[in-house]
Amino acid sequence: MSSSREPVQVLMYGTTWCGDCARSKRFLESRSVPYEWINIEEVPEAAEIVRNLNHGKQIVPTILLPSGKVLAEPSDRELAEALDISA
């Protein structure tokens, strides 16, 4: 193992028109956190995943962390705390 920390693979479900999605993407990119972007308007089964994760509500962004923790519309601070990085 080359480093003590493995790269984080974050899944972010969202839409192109969502301001909170854009903010969360900027936050992750500014801290070099690898993530996979999934547009729920282009991937119909992703919208169903979002609803399942949020008890029937289609909330974006919905961010799934490697630990299994789900964040719905997190603030930058909430995202930083969940990823154990600086806000």
N, CA, C and O of each residue as an XYZ file, in Angstrom:
348
protein
N       0.858     -1.177      0.000
C       0.000      0.000      0.000
C       0.900      1.236      0.000
O       1.792      1.352      0.840
N       0.676      2.139     -0.918
C       1.563      3.282     -1.075
C       1.255      4.439     -0.140
O       2.133      5.263      0.117
N       0.049      4.525      0.370
C      -0.285      5.611      1.286
C      -1.194      5.090      2.386
O      -1.793      4.020      2.271
N      -1.283      5.870      3.451
C      -2.109      5.442      4.573
C      -3.588      5.664      4.305
O      -4.434      5.086      4.988
N      -3.911      6.498      3.315
C      -5.317      6.767      3.010
C      -5.625      6.346      1.588
O      -4.956      6.757      0.640
N      -6.640      5.527      1.457
C      -7.103      5.118      0.136
C      -7.914      6.258     -0.475
O      -8.538      7.028      0.255
N      -7.913      6.377     -1.807
C      -8.754      7.408     -2.430
C     -10.222      7.184     -2.074
O     -10.700      6.050     -2.028
N     -10.910      8.263     -1.829
C     -12.325      8.196     -1.495
C     -13.119      8.143     -2.791
O     -12.904      8.968     -3.678
N     -14.026      7.193     -2.915
C     -14.905      7.161     -4.077
C     -16.299      7.560     -3.608
O     -17.003      6.791     -2.954
N     -16.662      8.747     -3.950
C     -17.936      9.326     -3.563
C     -18.863      9.256     -4.770
O     -18.434      9.512     -5.895
N     -20.117      8.916     -4.549
C     -21.122      8.969     -5.606
C     -22.007     10.168     -5.341
O     -22.561     10.309     -4.251
N     -22.141     11.034     -6.337
C     -23.012     12.198     -6.204
C     -24.113     12.117     -7.248
O     -23.849     12.099     -8.450
N     -25.348     12.070     -6.771
C     -26.520     12.061     -7.637
C     -27.077     13.471     -7.679
O     -27.268     14.098     -6.637
N     -27.339     13.978     -8.887
C     -27.866     15.329     -8.985
C     -28.400     15.639    -10.362
O     -28.621     14.750    -11.183
N     -28.603     16.935    -10.597
C     -29.081     17.438    -11.891
C     -28.201     18.605    -12.305
O     -27.508     19.196    -11.477
N     -28.233     18.929    -13.575
C     -27.396     20.026    -14.079
C     -27.907     21.391    -13.641
O     -27.129     22.343    -13.579
N     -29.194     21.509    -13.337
C     -29.781     22.806    -12.983
C     -29.744     23.091    -11.486
O     -30.154     24.171    -11.062
N     -29.275     22.169    -10.692
C     -29.293     22.277     -9.226
C     -28.082     23.068     -8.723
O     -26.938     22.647     -8.900
N     -28.345     24.208     -8.098
C     -27.274     25.040     -7.555
C     -26.496     24.356     -6.439
O     -25.275     24.492     -6.363
N     -27.194     23.618     -5.567
C     -26.505     22.898     -4.496
C     -25.605     21.795     -5.054
O     -24.556     21.494     -4.484
N     -26.020     21.198     -6.165
C     -25.189     20.173     -6.813
C     -23.896     20.805     -7.316
O     -22.812     20.260     -7.108
N     -24.012     21.953     -7.977
C     -22.832     22.652     -8.494
C     -21.893     23.043     -7.350
O     -20.674     22.924     -7.476
N     -22.458     23.507     -6.240
C     -21.643     23.905     -5.087
C     -20.909     22.700     -4.514
O     -19.717     22.787     -4.217
N     -21.599     21.586     -4.356
C     -20.966     20.386     -3.809
C     -19.884     19.861     -4.745
O     -18.837     19.405     -4.284
N     -20.122     19.919     -6.051
C     -19.100     19.508     -7.009
C     -17.859     20.392     -6.891
O     -16.735     19.890     -6.876
N     -18.063     21.714     -6.807
C     -16.932     22.634     -6.643
C     -16.155     22.332     -5.363
O     -14.924     22.348     -5.354
N     -16.889     22.058     -4.283
C     -16.262     21.751     -3.006
C     -15.371     20.521     -3.129
O     -14.207     20.557     -2.728
N     -15.901     19.443     -3.676
C     -15.126     18.210     -3.811
C     -13.918     18.415     -4.716
O     -12.818     17.959     -4.404
N     -14.124     19.095     -5.830
C     -13.027     19.330     -6.770
C     -11.936     20.202     -6.153
O     -10.750     19.966     -6.385
N     -12.326     21.203     -5.374
C     -11.339     22.105     -4.773
C     -10.485     21.391     -3.731
O      -9.405     21.869     -3.384
N     -10.954     20.263     -3.235
C     -10.208     19.492     -2.247
C      -9.693     18.177     -2.830
O      -9.260     17.293     -2.092
N      -9.741     18.053     -4.144
C      -9.237     16.874     -4.870
C      -9.833     15.567     -4.372
O      -9.145     14.550     -4.288
N     -11.119     15.604     -4.044
C     -11.825     14.393     -3.623
C     -12.395     13.731     -4.876
O     -13.219     14.333     -5.564
N     -11.974     12.509     -5.184
C     -12.535     11.834     -6.358
C     -14.011     11.493     -6.134
O     -14.409     11.036     -5.062
N     -14.794     11.725     -7.163
C     -16.211     11.390     -7.057
C     -16.739     11.026     -8.435
O     -16.162     11.375     -9.465
N     -17.848     10.317     -8.413
C     -18.547      9.987     -9.658
C     -19.844     10.773     -9.679
O     -20.637     10.702     -8.740
N     -20.060     11.523    -10.751
C     -21.255     12.330    -10.934
C     -22.292     11.519    -11.702
O     -21.990     10.955    -12.754
N     -23.505     11.461    -11.181
C     -24.581     10.729    -11.840
C     -25.773     11.670    -11.979
O     -26.384     12.071    -10.988
N     -26.092     12.014    -13.222
C     -27.208     12.906    -13.515
C     -28.496     12.081    -13.518
O     -28.699     11.233    -14.386
N     -29.361     12.341    -12.537
C     -30.576     11.526    -12.406
C     -31.577     11.776    -13.525
O     -32.509     10.992    -13.705
N     -31.398     12.857    -14.280
C     -32.292     13.106    -15.418
C     -31.865     12.310    -16.641
O     -32.664     12.100    -17.554
N     -30.613     11.866    -16.668
C     -30.118     11.065    -17.788
C     -30.098      9.579    -17.471
O     -30.063      8.747    -18.377
N     -30.120      9.246    -16.194
C     -30.059      7.849    -15.763
C     -31.295      7.572    -14.895
O     -31.263      7.776    -13.681
N     -32.378      7.107    -15.521
C     -33.640      6.937    -14.799
C     -33.531      6.074    -13.541
O     -34.169      6.370    -12.531
N     -32.725      5.006    -13.597
C     -32.597      4.161    -12.410
C     -31.896      4.896    -11.265
O     -32.069      4.531    -10.102
N     -31.111      5.921    -11.580
C     -30.454      6.717    -10.542
C     -31.484      7.531     -9.753
O     -31.348      7.692     -8.540
N     -32.501      8.039    -10.431
C     -33.558      8.781     -9.736
C     -34.261      7.869     -8.737
O     -34.635      8.309     -7.650
N     -34.441      6.609     -9.098
C     -35.063      5.648     -8.185
C     -34.147      5.375     -6.994
O     -34.623      5.251     -5.866
N     -32.863      5.283     -7.227
C     -31.900      5.090     -6.136
C     -31.985      6.256     -5.160
O     -31.995      6.055     -3.945
N     -32.046      7.482     -5.694
C     -32.140      8.677     -4.850
C     -33.402      8.620     -3.990
O     -33.352      8.890     -2.790
N     -34.510      8.276     -4.592
C     -35.764      8.179     -3.820
C     -35.665      7.102     -2.740
O     -36.156      7.292     -1.627
N     -35.039      5.988     -3.062
C     -34.878      4.912     -2.069
C     -33.984      5.357     -0.921
O     -34.262      5.040      0.236
N     -32.926      6.079     -1.217
C     -31.997      6.546     -0.179
C     -32.620      7.616      0.713
O     -32.227      7.774      1.869
N     -33.606      8.358      0.165
C     -34.208      9.481      0.881
C     -35.664      9.237      1.253
O     -36.460     10.175      1.307
N     -36.010      7.994      1.506
C     -37.345      7.646      2.002
C     -38.460      8.196      1.110
O     -39.445      8.749      1.599
N     -38.285      8.034     -0.224
C     -39.316      8.424     -1.172
C     -39.163      9.821     -1.750
O     -39.883     10.183     -2.680
N     -38.241     10.610     -1.215
C     -38.053     11.979     -1.708
C     -36.903     12.040     -2.703
O     -35.873     11.391     -2.520
N     -37.090     12.820     -3.747
C     -36.064     12.982     -4.770
C     -35.260     14.249     -4.452
O     -35.520     15.320     -5.001
N     -34.297     14.106     -3.569
C     -33.492     15.231     -3.096
C     -32.142     15.215     -3.801
O     -31.471     14.185     -3.856
N     -31.748     16.373     -4.342
C     -30.425     16.499     -4.955
C     -29.706     17.719     -4.380
O     -30.343     18.735     -4.104
N     -28.406     17.630     -4.200
C     -27.640     16.418     -4.412
C     -27.862     15.413     -3.287
O     -28.085     15.770     -2.130
N     -27.794     14.161     -3.671
C     -27.701     13.069     -2.711
C     -26.314     12.488     -2.909
O     -25.941     12.092     -4.013
N     -25.558     12.443     -1.822
C     -24.167     12.015     -1.890
C     -24.012     10.763     -1.043
O     -24.345     10.742      0.142
N     -23.496      9.721     -1.683
C     -23.273      8.444     -1.019
C     -21.779      8.290     -0.792
O     -20.992      8.295     -1.739
N     -21.397      8.153      0.468
C     -19.993      8.025      0.844
C     -19.586      6.553      0.882
O     -20.440      5.677      1.019
N     -18.279      6.275      0.760
C     -17.823      4.879      0.790
C     -18.249      4.134      2.060
O     -18.416      2.915      2.036
N     -18.422      4.851      3.147
C     -18.846      4.240      4.410
C     -20.304      3.786      4.369
O     -20.752      3.047      5.245
N     -21.041      4.231      3.349
C     -22.462      3.936      3.259
C     -23.329      5.082      3.752
O     -24.549      5.053      3.596
N     -22.701      6.092      4.349
C     -23.449      7.251      4.837
C     -24.031      8.014      3.647
O     -23.388      8.162      2.607
N     -25.262      8.494      3.827
C     -25.952      9.249      2.786
C     -26.139     10.681      3.268
O     -26.613     10.915      4.379
N     -25.763     11.640      2.421
C     -25.966     13.055      2.701
C     -26.918     13.608      1.662
O     -26.704     13.431      0.463
N     -27.970     14.280      2.114
C     -28.934     14.911      1.208
C     -28.832     16.415      1.384
O     -29.018     16.935      2.484
N     -28.538     17.108      0.296
C     -28.358     18.563      0.304
C     -27.420     19.020      1.424
O     -27.774     19.906      2.202
N     -26.221     18.422      1.512
C     -25.340     18.812      2.605
C     -24.712     20.184      2.375
O     -24.491     20.603      1.239
N     -24.432     20.866      3.473
C     -23.639     22.094      3.390
C     -22.189     21.668      3.161
O     -21.850     20.495      3.311
N     -21.342     22.625      2.798
C     -19.927     22.310      2.638
C     -19.353     21.792      3.956
O     -18.542     20.866      3.965
N     -19.773     22.386      5.053
C     -19.277     21.958      6.358
C     -19.688     20.515      6.665
O     -18.871     19.727      7.141
N     -20.939     20.171      6.398
C     -21.406     18.810      6.632
C     -20.633     17.807      5.773
O     -20.281     16.718      6.226
N     -20.380     18.201      4.530
C     -19.632     17.334      3.621
C     -18.198     17.161      4.102
O     -17.668     16.050      4.085
N     -17.568     18.246      4.531
C     -16.198     18.191      5.038
C     -16.114     17.288      6.269
O     -15.204     16.467      6.377
N     -17.054     17.438      7.187
C     -17.061     16.622      8.402
C     -17.248     15.143      8.071
O     -16.589     14.286      8.660
N     -18.138     14.846      7.137
C     -18.404     13.452      6.765
C     -17.198     12.808      6.094
O     -16.972     11.605      6.219
N     -16.423     13.630      5.375
C     -15.237     13.121      4.669
C     -13.957     13.272      5.492
O     -12.888     12.824      5.078
N     -14.075     13.906      6.660
C     -12.929     14.147      7.535
C     -11.851     14.961      6.821
O     -10.669     14.619      6.847
N     -12.298     16.058      6.178
C     -11.377     17.000      5.524
C     -11.718     18.404      5.990
O     -12.732     18.618      6.655
N     -10.877     19.351      5.643
C     -11.135     20.728      6.090
C     -12.192     21.394      5.215
O     -12.261     21.172      4.006
N     -13.005     22.209      5.858
C     -14.029     22.965      5.138
C     -13.375     24.174      4.593
O     -14.027     24.986      3.937
